[in-house]
Structures are given as structure tokens and as C-alpha cells.
């Protein structure tokens, strides 16, 4: 999103949030709040993004919507990364990655894996971050019984 489109997206998401909140749709409200979190992050409102993403996470957990819970966790991770909170970002990204894996969302899992990588590098530096990512990858392959991937 560009700064102008981020502002417009935030405006639309905020309006939708109000309508859905009055309607009582927690899942719809969560989606609008998550859209606002993404727009805030694009507009460089890092703290606002984190607050919105955490609120969306609570709403999705309350209704048991795992796919959107994982999406909210990914946004939490990215907001925390932008705030320099690498360890907290890593935790959220790993949680998102695990949920995506459990529900069989390979695209979501791959996107979360990129955020995990970014968080390791932010926390540990490039060299140690790469080693940690490789270790995680081997462990995930072993978990799945992928001996070829584990051997690499």
C-alpha cells in the first residue's frame, strides 16, 4: 500500500469495524480490525498496528477462527518486528506458522516462515539467524517425517 492508499484503507476498515461491531459479528469485526492493523503498518503507525492486530487476534480466538487467528498473529509479528521487538515477533510468527501447518494452509505457512526468518535475523544477526532458520527447518522436516529434507 502507498501512504495515500493506506490512509484510505484505514478509513474504510474503521467504518466497516463500526458497522460490524454494531451488527455483533465478531468474525467480521475481527477482519475489519485486522485490515486496519495492516493499513496502520503500511502508514508507519507501528504501535497502532500492533494494538489493532492484538485486538483482532482476541476476536478471532473468541470465535475459534484459526485461519484468521494465524493471519492476525502474522500481523502481530510484523508489527513487533517494526517496533524492534524481535523475540516477541519470533514467538508470534512461530505460533502463526504452527497454526497454518495444522490447518493445512501451505501458503500461510510459507509466509509465516519468511517472518520467522526475518525475526531470527533481527534478533541474532545474519549468520546466527541463518543457523537458527536451518535448525528450525530440519526440525520441521523431521516432524513431518521428511527424511530427505531433514538430511539436507
C-alpha positions as CSV (number, residue, x, y, z in Angstrom):
1,X,0.0,0.0,0.0
2,X,1.1,3.5,-0.6
3,X,0.7,6.1,2.1
4,X,-2.4,7.6,0.4
5,X,-4.0,4.2,-0.2
6,X,-3.1,3.1,3.4
7,X,-5.0,6.1,4.8
8,X,-8.0,5.3,2.6
9,X,-7.8,1.6,3.5
10,X,-7.7,2.6,7.2
11,X,-10.7,4.8,6.8
12,X,-12.7,2.1,5.1
13,X,-11.6,-0.5,7.6
14,X,-12.6,1.7,10.5
15,X,-16.0,2.4,9.1
16,X,-16.5,-1.4,8.5
17,X,-15.4,-2.1,12.0
18,X,-18.1,0.2,13.5
19,X,-20.8,-1.3,11.3
20,X,-19.8,-4.9,12.1
21,X,-19.4,-4.1,15.8
22,X,-23.0,-2.8,16.0
23,X,-24.1,-5.9,14.0
24,X,-22.5,-8.2,16.5
25,X,-20.3,-10.1,14.0
26,X,-17.1,-10.8,15.9
27,X,-15.5,-12.5,12.9
28,X,-16.4,-9.6,10.6
29,X,-15.3,-7.1,13.2
30,X,-12.0,-9.0,13.6
31,X,-11.5,-8.9,9.8
32,X,-12.1,-5.1,9.8
33,X,-9.7,-4.6,12.7
34,X,-7.1,-6.8,11.1
35,X,-7.4,-4.7,7.8
36,X,-6.9,-1.6,9.9
37,X,-3.8,-3.1,11.5
38,X,-2.3,-3.8,8.1
39,X,-3.2,-0.3,6.9
40,X,-1.7,1.2,10.0
41,X,1.5,-0.7,9.5
42,X,1.7,0.5,5.9
43,X,1.2,4.0,7.1
44,X,4.1,3.5,9.6
45,X,1.7,3.6,12.7
46,X,3.6,0.8,14.3
47,X,2.0,1.0,17.8
48,X,-1.4,1.4,16.4
49,X,-0.9,-1.5,14.1
50,X,0.2,-3.7,17.0
51,X,-2.8,-2.7,19.1
52,X,-5.2,-3.4,16.3
53,X,-3.6,-6.7,15.4
54,X,-3.8,-7.8,19.1
55,X,-7.4,-6.9,19.2
56,X,-8.2,-8.8,16.0
57,X,-6.3,-11.8,17.5
58,X,-8.6,-11.7,20.6
59,X,-11.7,-11.5,18.4
60,X,-10.7,-14.4,16.2
61,X,-9.7,-16.6,19.2
62,X,-13.1,-15.8,20.8
63,X,-14.9,-17.3,17.8
64,X,-12.4,-20.1,17.1
65,X,-11.4,-18.9,13.7
66,X,-8.0,-20.5,13.3
67,X,-7.1,-19.3,9.8
68,X,-7.7,-15.6,10.8
69,X,-6.1,-16.2,14.2
70,X,-2.9,-17.2,12.3
71,X,-3.2,-14.2,10.0
72,X,-3.6,-11.9,13.0
73,X,-0.5,-13.5,14.6
74,X,1.5,-12.8,11.4
75,X,0.4,-9.2,11.6
76,X,1.4,-9.0,15.3
77,X,4.8,-10.5,14.3
78,X,5.3,-7.9,11.6
79,X,4.2,-5.0,13.8
80,X,6.6,-6.2,16.6
81,X,9.4,-6.5,14.1
82,X,8.8,-2.9,13.0
83,X,9.0,-1.9,16.7
84,X,12.3,-3.7,17.2
85,X,10.7,-6.4,19.3
86,X,12.4,-9.3,17.6
87,X,11.9,-12.0,20.3
88,X,8.2,-11.3,20.6
89,X,7.9,-11.2,16.8
90,X,9.6,-14.5,16.6
91,X,7.2,-16.1,19.1
92,X,4.1,-14.7,17.2
93,X,5.5,-15.8,13.8
94,X,6.2,-19.3,15.0
95,X,2.7,-19.6,16.5
96,X,1.2,-18.4,13.2
97,X,3.4,-20.9,11.3
98,X,2.3,-23.8,13.5
99,X,-1.4,-22.9,13.1
100,X,-1.1,-22.6,9.4
101,X,0.7,-26.0,9.3
102,X,-2.1,-27.6,11.5
103,X,-4.9,-26.4,9.2
104,X,-3.0,-27.2,6.0
105,X,-2.6,-23.7,4.7
106,X,0.8,-24.1,2.9
107,X,0.8,-20.5,1.6
108,X,0.2,-19.1,5.0
109,X,2.8,-21.4,6.5
110,X,5.4,-20.2,3.9
111,X,4.6,-16.6,4.5
112,X,4.9,-17.1,8.3
113,X,8.2,-18.9,7.7
114,X,9.6,-15.7,6.0
115,X,8.6,-13.7,9.0
116,X,10.3,-16.2,11.3
117,X,13.4,-15.8,9.2
118,X,13.2,-12.0,9.5
119,X,12.7,-12.2,13.2
120,X,15.7,-14.6,13.7
121,X,17.9,-12.3,11.7
122,X,16.7,-9.2,13.5
123,X,17.3,-10.9,16.9
124,X,20.5,-12.8,16.2
125,X,22.1,-11.2,13.2
126,X,22.5,-12.7,9.7
127,X,24.9,-15.6,10.5
128,X,23.3,-16.9,13.7
129,X,19.9,-16.2,12.2
130,X,20.6,-18.4,9.2
131,X,21.7,-21.2,11.5
132,X,18.6,-20.9,13.6
133,X,16.4,-21.0,10.5
134,X,18.2,-24.0,9.2
135,X,17.8,-25.8,12.6
136,X,14.1,-25.0,12.6
137,X,13.7,-26.2,9.0
138,X,15.4,-29.5,9.8
139,X,13.2,-30.0,12.9
140,X,10.0,-29.3,10.9
141,X,11.1,-31.8,8.2
142,X,11.8,-34.4,10.9
143,X,8.4,-33.7,12.5
144,X,6.7,-34.4,9.2
145,X,8.8,-37.5,8.5
146,X,10.5,-35.9,5.6
147,X,13.9,-37.7,5.8
148,X,15.2,-36.2,2.6
149,X,14.6,-32.6,3.8
150,X,16.0,-33.5,7.2
151,X,19.2,-34.9,5.7
152,X,19.9,-31.5,4.0
